[in-house]
Amino acid sequence: MPGTAVGLIFIDFIVRPFAKIFEKMPILMIAMLVIFYGIIAYIVLRSAYLVDKQ
């Protein structure tokens, strides 16, 4: 299971060059950021709660 840092590096270094395209569509950019950070938050919360159950 990848760590949070991997997700942040993915967002910062891979998605950032495409941000110029999405500057023309700010609603789509916000939606994509919410989805990416939501996935990262889900992974972190899931791993935190799975530790308690094992």
mmCIF entry with sequence, helices, sheets and N, C-alpha, C, O atoms, coordinates in Angstrom:
data_MODEL
# 
_entry.id   MODEL 
# 
_entity.id                         1 
_entity.type                       polymer 
_entity.pdbx_number_of_molecules   1 
# 
_entity_poly.entity_id                      1 
_entity_poly.type                           'polypeptide(L)' 
_entity_poly.nstd_linkage                   no 
_entity_poly.nstd_monomer                   no 
_entity_poly.pdbx_seq_one_letter_code       MPGTAVGLIFIDFIVRPFAKIFEKMPILMIAMLVIFYGIIAYIVLRSAYLVDKQ 
_entity_poly.pdbx_seq_one_letter_code_can   MPGTAVGLIFIDFIVRPFAKIFEKMPILMIAMLVIFYGIIAYIVLRSAYLVDKQ 
_entity_poly.pdbx_strand_id                 A 
# 
loop_
_entity_poly_seq.entity_id 
_entity_poly_seq.num 
_entity_poly_seq.mon_id 
_entity_poly_seq.hetero 
1 1  MET n 
1 2  PRO n 
1 3  GLY n 
1 4  THR n 
1 5  ALA n 
1 6  VAL n 
1 7  GLY n 
1 8  LEU n 
1 9  ILE n 
1 10 PHE n 
1 11 ILE n 
1 12 ASP n 
1 13 PHE n 
1 14 ILE n 
1 15 VAL n 
1 16 ARG n 
1 17 PRO n 
1 18 PHE n 
1 19 ALA n 
1 20 LYS n 
1 21 ILE n 
1 22 PHE n 
1 23 GLU n 
1 24 LYS n 
1 25 MET n 
1 26 PRO n 
1 27 ILE n 
1 28 LEU n 
1 29 MET n 
1 30 ILE n 
1 31 ALA n 
1 32 MET n 
1 33 LEU n 
1 34 VAL n 
1 35 ILE n 
1 36 PHE n 
1 37 TYR n 
1 38 GLY n 
1 39 ILE n 
1 40 ILE n 
1 41 ALA n 
1 42 TYR n 
1 43 ILE n 
1 44 VAL n 
1 45 LEU n 
1 46 ARG n 
1 47 SER n 
1 48 ALA n 
1 49 TYR n 
1 50 LEU n 
1 51 VAL n 
1 52 ASP n 
1 53 LYS n 
1 54 GLN n 
# 
_struct_asym.id          A 
_struct_asym.entity_id   1 
# 
loop_
_struct_conf.conf_type_id 
_struct_conf.id 
_struct_conf.pdbx_PDB_helix_id 
_struct_conf.beg_label_comp_id 
_struct_conf.beg_label_asym_id 
_struct_conf.beg_label_seq_id 
_struct_conf.pdbx_beg_PDB_ins_code 
_struct_conf.end_label_comp_id 
_struct_conf.end_label_asym_id 
_struct_conf.end_label_seq_id 
_struct_conf.pdbx_end_PDB_ins_code 
_struct_conf.beg_auth_comp_id 
_struct_conf.beg_auth_asym_id 
_struct_conf.beg_auth_seq_id 
_struct_conf.end_auth_comp_id 
_struct_conf.end_auth_asym_id 
_struct_conf.end_auth_seq_id 
_struct_conf.pdbx_PDB_helix_class 
_struct_conf.details 
_struct_conf.pdbx_PDB_helix_length 
HELX_P HELX_P1 AA1 THR A 4  ? ILE A 9  ? THR A 4  ILE A 9  1 ? 6  
HELX_P HELX_P2 AA2 PHE A 10 ? VAL A 15 ? PHE A 10 VAL A 15 3 ? 6  
HELX_P HELX_P3 AA3 ARG A 16 ? PHE A 18 ? ARG A 16 PHE A 18 5 ? 3  
HELX_P HELX_P4 AA4 ALA A 19 ? PHE A 22 ? ALA A 19 PHE A 22 1 ? 4  
HELX_P HELX_P5 AA5 PRO A 26 ? LYS A 53 ? PRO A 26 LYS A 53 1 ? 28 
# 
_struct_conf_type.id          HELX_P 
_struct_conf_type.criteria    ? 
_struct_conf_type.reference   ? 
# 
loop_
_atom_site.group_PDB 
_atom_site.id 
_atom_site.type_symbol 
_atom_site.label_atom_id 
_atom_site.label_alt_id 
_atom_site.label_comp_id 
_atom_site.label_asym_id 
_atom_site.label_entity_id 
_atom_site.label_seq_id 
_atom_site.pdbx_PDB_ins_code 
_atom_site.Cartn_x 
_atom_site.Cartn_y 
_atom_site.Cartn_z 
_atom_site.occupancy 
_atom_site.B_iso_or_equiv 
_atom_site.pdbx_formal_charge 
_atom_site.auth_seq_id 
_atom_site.auth_comp_id 
_atom_site.auth_asym_id 
_atom_site.auth_atom_id 
_atom_site.pdbx_PDB_model_num 
ATOM 1   N N  . MET A 1 1  ? 0.855   -1.170 0.000   1.00 0.00 ? 1  MET A N  1 
ATOM 2   C CA . MET A 1 1  ? 0.000   0.000  0.000   1.00 0.00 ? 1  MET A CA 1 
ATOM 3   C C  . MET A 1 1  ? 0.901   1.234  0.000   1.00 0.00 ? 1  MET A C  1 
ATOM 4   O O  . MET A 1 1  ? 1.762   1.377  0.869   1.00 0.00 ? 1  MET A O  1 
ATOM 5   N N  . PRO A 1 2  ? 0.705   2.120  -0.968  1.00 0.00 ? 2  PRO A N  1 
ATOM 6   C CA . PRO A 1 2  ? 1.585   3.291  -1.054  1.00 0.00 ? 2  PRO A CA 1 
ATOM 7   C C  . PRO A 1 2  ? 1.327   4.282  0.071   1.00 0.00 ? 2  PRO A C  1 
ATOM 8   O O  . PRO A 1 2  ? 0.211   4.395  0.577   1.00 0.00 ? 2  PRO A O  1 
ATOM 9   N N  . GLY A 1 3  ? 2.362   4.985  0.444   1.00 0.00 ? 3  GLY A N  1 
ATOM 10  C CA . GLY A 1 3  ? 2.236   5.982  1.496   1.00 0.00 ? 3  GLY A CA 1 
ATOM 11  C C  . GLY A 1 3  ? 1.687   7.294  0.962   1.00 0.00 ? 3  GLY A C  1 
ATOM 12  O O  . GLY A 1 3  ? 1.519   7.475  -0.244  1.00 0.00 ? 3  GLY A O  1 
ATOM 13  N N  . THR A 1 4  ? 1.419   8.186  1.867   1.00 0.00 ? 4  THR A N  1 
ATOM 14  C CA . THR A 1 4  ? 0.876   9.489  1.500   1.00 0.00 ? 4  THR A CA 1 
ATOM 15  C C  . THR A 1 4  ? 1.879   10.285 0.673   1.00 0.00 ? 4  THR A C  1 
ATOM 16  O O  . THR A 1 4  ? 1.487   11.021 -0.232  1.00 0.00 ? 4  THR A O  1 
ATOM 17  N N  . ALA A 1 5  ? 3.145   10.148 0.968   1.00 0.00 ? 5  ALA A N  1 
ATOM 18  C CA . ALA A 1 5  ? 4.172   10.900 0.238   1.00 0.00 ? 5  ALA A CA 1 
ATOM 19  C C  . ALA A 1 5  ? 4.179   10.530 -1.240  1.00 0.00 ? 5  ALA A C  1 
ATOM 20  O O  . ALA A 1 5  ? 4.435   11.384 -2.089  1.00 0.00 ? 5  ALA A O  1 
ATOM 21  N N  . VAL A 1 6  ? 3.904   9.287  -1.552  1.00 0.00 ? 6  VAL A N  1 
ATOM 22  C CA . VAL A 1 6  ? 3.874   8.867  -2.953  1.00 0.00 ? 6  VAL A CA 1 
ATOM 23  C C  . VAL A 1 6  ? 2.750   9.595  -3.684  1.00 0.00 ? 6  VAL A C  1 
ATOM 24  O O  . VAL A 1 6  ? 2.933   10.047 -4.815  1.00 0.00 ? 6  VAL A O  1 
ATOM 25  N N  . GLY A 1 7  ? 1.591   9.710  -3.044  1.00 0.00 ? 7  GLY A N  1 
ATOM 26  C CA . GLY A 1 7  ? 0.475   10.428 -3.653  1.00 0.00 ? 7  GLY A CA 1 
ATOM 27  C C  . GLY A 1 7  ? 0.774   11.894 -3.837  1.00 0.00 ? 7  GLY A C  1 
ATOM 28  O O  . GLY A 1 7  ? 0.431   12.475 -4.867  1.00 0.00 ? 7  GLY A O  1 
ATOM 29  N N  . LEU A 1 8  ? 1.408   12.499 -2.853  1.00 0.00 ? 8  LEU A N  1 
ATOM 30  C CA . LEU A 1 8  ? 1.746   13.920 -2.964  1.00 0.00 ? 8  LEU A CA 1 
ATOM 31  C C  . LEU A 1 8  ? 2.778   14.164 -4.055  1.00 0.00 ? 8  LEU A C  1 
ATOM 32  O O  . LEU A 1 8  ? 2.690   15.146 -4.793  1.00 0.00 ? 8  LEU A O  1 
ATOM 33  N N  . ILE A 1 9  ? 3.756   13.269 -4.157  1.00 0.00 ? 9  ILE A N  1 
ATOM 34  C CA . ILE A 1 9  ? 4.758   13.394 -5.222  1.00 0.00 ? 9  ILE A CA 1 
ATOM 35  C C  . ILE A 1 9  ? 4.086   13.227 -6.580  1.00 0.00 ? 9  ILE A C  1 
ATOM 36  O O  . ILE A 1 9  ? 4.416   13.937 -7.530  1.00 0.00 ? 9  ILE A O  1 
ATOM 37  N N  . PHE A 1 10 ? 3.146   12.291 -6.676  1.00 0.00 ? 10 PHE A N  1 
ATOM 38  C CA . PHE A 1 10 ? 2.407   12.094 -7.930  1.00 0.00 ? 10 PHE A CA 1 
ATOM 39  C C  . PHE A 1 10 ? 1.678   13.366 -8.325  1.00 0.00 ? 10 PHE A C  1 
ATOM 40  O O  . PHE A 1 10 ? 1.744   13.790 -9.478  1.00 0.00 ? 10 PHE A O  1 
ATOM 41  N N  . ILE A 1 11 ? 0.992   13.971 -7.383  1.00 0.00 ? 11 ILE A N  1 
ATOM 42  C CA . ILE A 1 11 ? 0.239   15.182 -7.675  1.00 0.00 ? 11 ILE A CA 1 
ATOM 43  C C  . ILE A 1 11 ? 1.176   16.329 -8.017  1.00 0.00 ? 11 ILE A C  1 
ATOM 44  O O  . ILE A 1 11 ? 0.930   17.059 -8.977  1.00 0.00 ? 11 ILE A O  1 
ATOM 45  N N  . ASP A 1 12 ? 2.233   16.498 -7.259  1.00 0.00 ? 12 ASP A N  1 
ATOM 46  C CA . ASP A 1 12 ? 3.110   17.651 -7.449  1.00 0.00 ? 12 ASP A CA 1 
ATOM 47  C C  . ASP A 1 12 ? 3.933   17.584 -8.725  1.00 0.00 ? 12 ASP A C  1 
ATOM 48  O O  . ASP A 1 12 ? 4.080   18.596 -9.410  1.00 0.00 ? 12 ASP A O  1 
ATOM 49  N N  . PHE A 1 13 ? 4.465   16.436 -9.055  1.00 0.00 ? 13 PHE A N  1 
ATOM 50  C CA . PHE A 1 13 ? 5.413   16.371 -10.162 1.00 0.00 ? 13 PHE A CA 1 
ATOM 51  C C  . PHE A 1 13 ? 4.831   15.855 -11.472 1.00 0.00 ? 13 PHE A C  1 
ATOM 52  O O  . PHE A 1 13 ? 5.352   16.178 -12.540 1.00 0.00 ? 13 PHE A O  1 
ATOM 53  N N  . ILE A 1 14 ? 3.782   15.075 -11.419 1.00 0.00 ? 14 ILE A N  1 
ATOM 54  C CA . ILE A 1 14 ? 3.231   14.532 -12.647 1.00 0.00 ? 14 ILE A CA 1 
ATOM 55  C C  . ILE A 1 14 ? 2.038   15.350 -13.127 1.00 0.00 ? 14 ILE A C  1 
ATOM 56  O O  . ILE A 1 14 ? 1.898   15.587 -14.327 1.00 0.00 ? 14 ILE A O  1 
ATOM 57  N N  . VAL A 1 15 ? 1.188   15.778 -12.223 1.00 0.00 ? 15 VAL A N  1 
ATOM 58  C CA . VAL A 1 15 ? -0.023  16.497 -12.598 1.00 0.00 ? 15 VAL A CA 1 
ATOM 59  C C  . VAL A 1 15 ? 0.253   17.981 -12.829 1.00 0.00 ? 15 VAL A C  1 
ATOM 60  O O  . VAL A 1 15 ? -0.449  18.617 -13.615 1.00 0.00 ? 15 VAL A O  1 
ATOM 61  N N  . ARG A 1 16 ? 1.251   18.541 -12.166 1.00 0.00 ? 16 ARG A N  1 
ATOM 62  C CA . ARG A 1 16 ? 1.532   19.983 -12.274 1.00 0.00 ? 16 ARG A CA 1 
ATOM 63  C C  . ARG A 1 16 ? 1.760   20.475 -13.712 1.00 0.00 ? 16 ARG A C  1 
ATOM 64  O O  . ARG A 1 16 ? 1.256   21.548 -14.046 1.00 0.00 ? 16 ARG A O  1 
ATOM 65  N N  . PRO A 1 17 ? 2.485   19.759 -14.581 1.00 0.00 ? 17 PRO A N  1 
ATOM 66  C CA . PRO A 1 17 ? 2.633   20.262 -15.962 1.00 0.00 ? 17 PRO A CA 1 
ATOM 67  C C  . PRO A 1 17 ? 1.311   20.380 -16.709 1.00 0.00 ? 17 PRO A C  1 
ATOM 68  O O  . PRO A 1 17 ? 1.173   21.227 -17.592 1.00 0.00 ? 17 PRO A O  1 
ATOM 69  N N  . PHE A 1 18 ? 0.349   19.552 -16.368 1.00 0.00 ? 18 PHE A N  1 
ATOM 70  C CA . PHE A 1 18 ? -0.951  19.613 -17.022 1.00 0.00 ? 18 PHE A CA 1 
ATOM 71  C C  . PHE A 1 18 ? -1.844  20.684 -16.415 1.00 0.00 ? 18 PHE A C  1 
ATOM 72  O O  . PHE A 1 18 ? -2.946  20.919 -16.909 1.00 0.00 ? 18 PHE A O  1 
ATOM 73  N N  . ALA A 1 19 ? -1.385  21.336 -15.353 1.00 0.00 ? 19 ALA A N  1 
ATOM 74  C CA . ALA A 1 19 ? -2.198  22.361 -14.688 1.00 0.00 ? 19 ALA A CA 1 
ATOM 75  C C  . ALA A 1 19 ? -2.431  23.562 -15.597 1.00 0.00 ? 19 ALA A C  1 
ATOM 76  O O  . ALA A 1 19 ? -3.447  24.243 -15.460 1.00 0.00 ? 19 ALA A O  1 
ATOM 77  N N  . LYS A 1 20 ? -1.530  23.832 -16.506 1.00 0.00 ? 20 LYS A N  1 
ATOM 78  C CA . LYS A 1 20 ? -1.719  24.957 -17.430 1.00 0.00 ? 20 LYS A CA 1 
ATOM 79  C C  . LYS A 1 20 ? -2.979  24.761 -18.277 1.00 0.00 ? 20 LYS A C  1 
ATOM 80  O O  . LYS A 1 20 ? -3.698  25.715 -18.573 1.00 0.00 ? 20 LYS A O  1 
ATOM 81  N N  . ILE A 1 21 ? -3.228  23.515 -18.657 1.00 0.00 ? 21 ILE A N  1 
ATOM 82  C CA . ILE A 1 21 ? -4.426  23.217 -19.440 1.00 0.00 ? 21 ILE A CA 1 
ATOM 83  C C  . ILE A 1 21 ? -5.675  23.459 -18.601 1.00 0.00 ? 21 ILE A C  1 
ATOM 84  O O  . ILE A 1 21 ? -6.664  24.011 -19.084 1.00 0.00 ? 21 ILE A O  1 
ATOM 85  N N  . PHE A 1 22 ? -5.619  23.041 -17.343 1.00 0.00 ? 22 PHE A N  1 
ATOM 86  C CA . PHE A 1 22 ? -6.793  23.124 -16.487 1.00 0.00 ? 22 PHE A CA 1 
ATOM 87  C C  . PHE A 1 22 ? -7.027  24.521 -15.923 1.00 0.00 ? 22 PHE A C  1 
ATOM 88  O O  . PHE A 1 22 ? -8.074  24.772 -15.326 1.00 0.00 ? 22 PHE A O  1 
ATOM 89  N N  . GLU A 1 23 ? -6.066  25.441 -16.100 1.00 0.00 ? 23 GLU A N  1 
ATOM 90  C CA . GLU A 1 23 ? -6.293  26.809 -15.640 1.00 0.00 ? 23 GLU A CA 1 
ATOM 91  C C  . GLU A 1 23 ? -7.436  27.462 -16.405 1.00 0.00 ? 23 GLU A C  1 
ATOM 92  O O  . GLU A 1 23 ? -8.072  28.390 -15.906 1.00 0.00 ? 23 GLU A O  1 
ATOM 93  N N  . LYS A 1 24 ? -7.694  26.984 -17.599 1.00 0.00 ? 24 LYS A N  1 
ATOM 94  C CA . LYS A 1 24 ? -8.798  27.517 -18.382 1.00 0.00 ? 24 LYS A CA 1 
ATOM 95  C C  . LYS A 1 24 ? -10.140 26.934 -17.930 1.00 0.00 ? 24 LYS A C  1 
ATOM 96  O O  . LYS A 1 24 ? -11.199 27.467 -18.261 1.00 0.00 ? 24 LYS A O  1 
ATOM 97  N N  . MET A 1 25 ? -10.086 25.827 -17.166 1.00 0.00 ? 25 MET A N  1 
ATOM 98  C CA . MET A 1 25 ? -11.299 25.185 -16.662 1.00 0.00 ? 25 MET A CA 1 
ATOM 99  C C  . MET A 1 25 ? -11.161 25.001 -15.141 1.00 0.00 ? 25 MET A C  1 
ATOM 100 O O  . MET A 1 25 ? -10.877 23.892 -14.687 1.00 0.00 ? 25 MET A O  1 
ATOM 101 N N  . PRO A 1 26 ? -11.356 26.060 -14.349 1.00 0.00 ? 26 PRO A N  1 
ATOM 102 C CA . PRO A 1 26 ? -11.085 25.970 -12.915 1.00 0.00 ? 26 PRO A CA 1 
ATOM 103 C C  . PRO A 1 26 ? -11.978 24.993 -12.157 1.00 0.00 ? 26 PRO A C  1 
ATOM 104 O O  . PRO A 1 26 ? -11.528 24.394 -11.180 1.00 0.00 ? 26 PRO A O  1 
ATOM 105 N N  . ILE A 1 27 ? -13.223 24.817 -12.573 1.00 0.00 ? 27 ILE A N  1 
ATOM 106 C CA . ILE A 1 27 ? -14.111 23.882 -11.877 1.00 0.00 ? 27 ILE A CA 1 
ATOM 107 C C  . ILE A 1 27 ? -13.603 22.453 -12.040 1.00 0.00 ? 27 ILE A C  1 
ATOM 108 O O  . ILE A 1 27 ? -13.618 21.673 -11.088 1.00 0.00 ? 27 ILE A O  1 
ATOM 109 N N  . LEU A 1 28 ? -13.158 22.114 -13.237 1.00 0.00 ? 28 LEU A N  1 
ATOM 110 C CA . LEU A 1 28 ? -12.617 20.776 -13.483 1.00 0.00 ? 28 LEU A CA 1 
ATOM 111 C C  . LEU A 1 28 ? -11.335 20.561 -12.679 1.00 0.00 ? 28 LEU A C  1 
ATOM 112 O O  . LEU A 1 28 ? -11.111 19.470 -12.156 1.00 0.00 ? 28 LEU A O  1 
ATOM 113 N N  . MET A 1 29 ? -10.505 21.577 -12.579 1.00 0.00 ? 29 MET A N  1 
ATOM 114 C CA . MET A 1 29 ? -9.262  21.465 -11.818 1.00 0.00 ? 29 MET A CA 1 
ATOM 115 C C  . MET A 1 29 ? -9.547  21.240 -10.337 1.00 0.00 ? 29 MET A C  1 
ATOM 116 O O  . MET A 1 29 ? -8.904  20.407 -9.697  1.00 0.00 ? 29 MET A O  1 
ATOM 117 N N  . ILE A 1 30 ? -10.506 21.979 -9.794  1.00 0.00 ? 30 ILE A N  1 
ATOM 118 C CA . ILE A 1 30 ? -10.861 21.803 -8.383  1.00 0.00 ? 30 ILE A CA 1 
ATOM 119 C C  . ILE A 1 30 ? -11.414 20.400 -8.152  1.00 0.00 ? 30 ILE A C  1 
ATOM 120 O O  . ILE A 1 30 ? -11.082 19.760 -7.154  1.00 0.00 ? 30 ILE A O  1 
ATOM 121 N N  . ALA A 1 31 ? -12.250 19.920 -9.062  1.00 0.00 ? 31 ALA A N  1 
ATOM 122 C CA . ALA A 1 31 ? -12.810 18.577 -8.933  1.00 0.00 ? 31 ALA A CA 1 
ATOM 123 C C  . ALA A 1 31 ? -11.713 17.516 -8.955  1.00 0.00 ? 31 ALA A C  1 
ATOM 124 O O  . ALA A 1 31 ? -11.755 16.562 -8.178  1.00 0.00 ? 31 ALA A O  1 
ATOM 125 N N  . MET A 1 32 ? -10.736 17.678 -9.839  1.00 0.00 ? 32 MET A N  1 
ATOM 126 C CA . MET A 1 32 ? -9.645  16.707 -9.902  1.00 0.00 ? 32 MET A CA 1 
ATOM 127 C C  . MET A 1 32 ? -8.803  16.725 -8.631  1.00 0.00 ? 32 MET A C  1 
ATOM 128 O O  . MET A 1 32 ? -8.407  15.671 -8.135  1.00 0.00 ? 32 MET A O  1 
ATOM 129 N N  . LEU A 1 33 ? -8.529  17.915 -8.102  1.00 0.00 ? 33 LEU A N  1 
ATOM 130 C CA . LEU A 1 33 ? -7.770  17.993 -6.854  1.00 0.00 ? 33 LEU A CA 1 
ATOM 131 C C  . LEU A 1 33 ? -8.521  17.355 -5.702  1.00 0.00 ? 33 LEU A C  1 
ATOM 132 O O  . LEU A 1 33 ? -7.923  16.665 -4.876  1.00 0.00 ? 33 LEU A O  1 
ATOM 133 N N  . VAL A 1 34 ? -9.818  17.577 -5.639  1.00 0.00 ? 34 VAL A N  1 
ATOM 134 C CA . VAL A 1 34 ? -10.626 16.962 -4.585  1.00 0.00 ? 34 VAL A CA 1 
ATOM 135 C C  . VAL A 1 34 ? -10.588 15.438 -4.716  1.00 0.00 ? 34 VAL A C  1 
ATOM 136 O O  . VAL A 1 34 ? -10.494 14.730 -3.714  1.00 0.00 ? 34 VAL A O  1 
ATOM 137 N N  . ILE A 1 35 ? -10.660 14.941 -5.937  1.00 0.00 ? 35 ILE A N  1 
ATOM 138 C CA . ILE A 1 35 ? -10.614 13.490 -6.140  1.00 0.00 ? 35 ILE A CA 1 
ATOM 139 C C  . ILE A 1 35 ? -9.252  12.930 -5.740  1.00 0.00 ? 35 ILE A C  1 
ATOM 140 O O  . ILE A 1 35 ? -9.187  11.933 -5.020  1.00 0.00 ? 35 ILE A O  1 
ATOM 141 N N  . PHE A 1 36 ? -8.168  13.552 -6.192  1.00 0.00 ? 36 PHE A N  1 
ATOM 142 C CA . PHE A 1 36 ? -6.825  13.052 -5.862  1.00 0.00 ? 36 PHE A CA 1 
ATOM 143 C C  . PHE A 1 36 ? -6.561  13.088 -4.359  1.00 0.00 ? 36 PHE A C  1 
ATOM 144 O O  . PHE A 1 36 ? -6.105  12.098 -3.787  1.00 0.00 ? 36 PHE A O  1 
ATOM 145 N N  . TYR A 1 37 ? -6.844  14.219 -3.718  1.00 0.00 ? 37 TYR A N  1 
ATOM 146 C CA . TYR A 1 37 ? -6.595  14.308 -2.283  1.00 0.00 ? 37 TYR A CA 1 
ATOM 147 C C  . TYR A 1 37 ? -7.583  13.457 -1.496  1.00 0.00 ? 37 TYR A C  1 
ATOM 148 O O  . TYR A 1 37 ? -7.262  12.994 -0.402  1.00 0.00 ? 37 TYR A O  1 
ATOM 149 N N  . GLY A 1 38 ? -8.767  13.248 -2.032  1.00 0.00 ? 38 GLY A N  1 
ATOM 150 C CA . GLY A 1 38 ? -9.725  12.353 -1.383  1.00 0.00 ? 38 GLY A CA 1 
ATOM 151 C C  . GLY A 1 38 ? -9.228  10.917 -1.381  1.00 0.00 ? 38 GLY A C  1 
ATOM 152 O O  . GLY A 1 38 ? -9.371  10.205 -0.387  1.00 0.00 ? 38 GLY A O  1 
ATOM 153 N N  . ILE A 1 39 ? -8.640  10.491 -2.500  1.00 0.00 ? 39 ILE A N  1 
ATOM 154 C CA . ILE A 1 39 ? -8.081  9.139  -2.569  1.00 0.00 ? 39 ILE A CA 1 
ATOM 155 C C  . ILE A 1 39 ? -6.949  8.983  -1.563  1.00 0.00 ? 39 ILE A C  1 
ATOM 156 O O  . ILE A 1 39 ? -6.856  7.964  -0.879  1.00 0.00 ? 39 ILE A O  1 
ATOM 157 N N  . ILE A 1 40 ? -6.102  9.978  -1.474  1.00 0.00 ? 40 ILE A N  1 
ATOM 158 C CA . ILE A 1 40 ? -4.990  9.922  -0.521  1.00 0.00 ? 40 ILE A CA 1 
ATOM 159 C C  . ILE A 1 40 ? -5.522  9.888  0.914   1.00 0.00 ? 40 ILE A C  1 
ATOM 160 O O  . ILE A 1 40 ? -5.038  9.113  1.739   1.00 0.00 ? 40 ILE A O  1 
ATOM 161 N N  . ALA A 1 41 ? -6.511  10.725 1.207   1.00 0.00 ? 41 ALA A N  1 
ATOM 162 C CA . ALA A 1 41 ? -7.091  10.739 2.555   1.00 0.00 ? 41 ALA A CA 1 
ATOM 163 C C  . ALA A 1 41 ? -7.746  9.398  2.870   1.00 0.00 ? 41 ALA A C  1 
ATOM 164 O O  . ALA A 1 41 ? -7.635  8.911  3.995   1.00 0.00 ? 41 ALA A O  1 
ATOM 165 N N  . TYR A 1 42 ? -8.425  8.797  1.900   1.00 0.00 ? 42 TYR A N  1 
ATOM 166 C CA . TYR A 1 42 ? -9.049  7.492  2.110   1.00 0.00 ? 42 TYR A CA 1 
ATOM 167 C C  . TYR A 1 42 ? -8.004  6.428  2.430   1.00 0.00 ? 42 TYR A C  1 
ATOM 168 O O  . TYR A 1 42 ? -8.204  5.613  3.331   1.00 0.00 ? 42 TYR A O  1 
ATOM 169 N N  . ILE A 1 43 ? -6.900  6.432  1.705   1.00 0.00 ? 43 ILE A N  1 
ATOM 170 C CA . ILE A 1 43 ? -5.842  5.447  1.965   1.00 0.00 ? 43 ILE A CA 1 
ATOM 171 C C  . ILE A 1 43 ? -5.272  5.634  3.366   1.00 0.00 ? 43 ILE A C  1 
ATOM 172 O O  . ILE A 1 43 ? -5.031  4.658  4.076   1.00 0.00 ? 43 ILE A O  1 
ATOM 173 N N  . VAL A 1 44 ? -5.055  6.886  3.765   1.00 0.00 ? 44 VAL A N  1 
ATOM 174 C CA . VAL A 1 44 ? -4.490  7.151  5.092   1.00 0.00 ? 44 VAL A CA 1 
ATOM 175 C C  . VAL A 1 44 ? -5.466  6.728  6.182   1.00 0.00 ? 44 VAL A C  1 
ATOM 176 O O  . VAL A 1 44 ? -5.071  6.071  7.145   1.00 0.00 ? 44 VAL A O  1 
ATOM 177 N N  . LEU A 1 45 ? -6.728  7.096  6.042   1.00 0.00 ? 45 LEU A N  1 
ATOM 178 C CA . LEU A 1 45 ? -7.713  6.737  7.066   1.00 0.00 ? 45 LEU A CA 1 
ATOM 179 C C  . LEU A 1 45 ? -7.941  5.232  7.118   1.00 0.00 ? 45 LEU A C  1 
ATOM 180 O O  . LEU A 1 45 ? -8.078  4.662  8.201   1.00 0.00 ? 45 LEU A O  1 
ATOM 181 N N  . ARG A 1 46 ? -7.984  4.590  5.965   1.00 0.00 ? 46 ARG A N  1 
ATOM 182 C CA . ARG A 1 46 ? -8.175  3.140  5.931   1.00 0.00 ? 46 ARG A CA 1 
ATOM 183 C C  . ARG A 1 46 ? -7.012  2.439  6.613   1.00 0.00 ? 46 ARG A C  1 
ATOM 184 O O  . ARG A 1 46 ? -7.219  1.497  7.378   1.00 0.00 ? 46 ARG A O  1 
ATOM 185 N N  . SER A 1 47 ? -5.793  2.886  6.346   1.00 0.00 ? 47 SER A N  1 
ATOM 186 C CA . SER A 1 47 ? -4.638  2.237  6.974   1.00 0.00 ? 47 SER A CA 1 
ATOM 187 C C  . SER A 1 47 ? -4.611  2.505  8.480   1.00 0.00 ? 47 SER A C  1 
ATOM 188 O O  . SER A 1 47 ? -4.165  1.656  9.251   1.00 0.00 ? 47 SER A O  1 
ATOM 189 N N  . ALA A 1 48 ? -5.081  3.669  8.897   1.00 0.00 ? 48 ALA A N  1 
ATOM 190 C CA . ALA A 1 48 ? -5.107  3.975  10.329  1.00 0.00 ? 48 ALA A CA 1 
ATOM 191 C C  . ALA A 1 48 ? -6.118  3.101  11.057  1.00 0.00 ? 48 ALA A C  1 
ATOM 192 O O  . ALA A 1 48 ? -5.849  2.647  12.169  1.00 0.00 ? 48 ALA A O  1 
ATOM 193 N N  . TYR A 1 49 ? -7.273  2.856  10.453  1.00 0.00 ? 49 TYR A N  1 
ATOM 194 C CA . TYR A 1 49 ? -8.290  2.043  11.108  1.00 0.00 ? 49 TYR A CA 1 
ATOM 195 C C  . TYR A 1 49 ? -8.002  0.558  10.991  1.00 0.00 ? 49 TYR A C  1 
ATOM 196 O O  . TYR A 1 49 ? -8.419  -0.206 11.861  1.00 0.00 ? 49 TYR A O  1 
ATOM 197 N N  . LEU A 1 50 ? -7.312  0.122  9.960   1.00 0.00 ? 50 LEU A N  1 
ATOM 198 C CA . LEU A 1 50 ? -6.971  -1.289 9.837   1.00 0.00 ? 50 LEU A CA 1 
ATOM 199 C C  . LEU A 1 50 ? -5.941  -1.693 10.880  1.00 0.00 ? 50 LEU A C  1 
ATOM 200 O O  . LEU A 1 50 ? -5.919  -2.847 11.308  1.00 0.00 ? 50 LEU A O  1 
ATOM 201 N N  . VAL A 1 51 ? -5.094  -0.771 11.292  1.00 0.00 ? 51 VAL A N  1 
ATOM 202 C CA . VAL A 1 51 ? -4.094  -1.084 12.321  1.00 0.00 ? 51 VAL A CA 1 
ATOM 203 C C  . VAL A 1 51 ? -4.789  -1.429 13.630  1.00 0.00 ? 51 VAL A C  1 
ATOM 204 O O  . VAL A 1 51 ? -4.351  -2.328 14.348  1.00 0.00 ? 51 VAL A O  1 
ATOM 205 N N  . ASP A 1 52 ? -5.873  -0.719 13.946  1.00 0.00 ? 52 ASP A N  1 
ATOM 206 C CA . ASP A 1 52 ? -6.591  -0.978 15.186  1.00 0.00 ? 52 ASP A CA 1 
ATOM 207 C C  . ASP A 1 52 ? -7.297  -2.317 15.179  1.00 0.00 ? 52 ASP A C  1 
ATOM 208 O O  . ASP A 1 52 ? -7.416  -2.948 16.229  1.00 0.00 ? 52 ASP A O  1 
ATOM 209 N N  . LYS A 1 53 ? -7.768  -2.771 14.032  1.00 0.00 ? 53 LYS A N  1 
ATOM 210 C CA . LYS A 1 53 ? -8.530  -4.013 13.942  1.00 0.00 ? 53 LYS A CA 1 
ATOM 211 C C  . LYS A 1 53 ? -7.655  -5.253 13.879  1.00 0.00 ? 53 LYS A C  1 
ATOM 212 O O  . LYS A 1 53 ? -8.147  -6.351 14.136  1.00 0.00 ? 53 LYS A O  1 
ATOM 213 N N  . GLN A 1 54 ? -6.382  -5.121 13.547  1.00 0.00 ? 54 GLN A N  1 
ATOM 214 C CA . GLN A 1 54 ? -5.527  -6.295 13.415  1.00 0.00 ? 54 GLN A CA 1 
ATOM 215 C C  . GLN A 1 54 ? -4.838  -6.643 14.694  1.00 0.00 ? 54 GLN A C  1 
ATOM 216 O O  . GLN A 1 54 ? -4.080  -7.612 14.743  1.00 0.00 ? 54 GLN A O  1 
# 
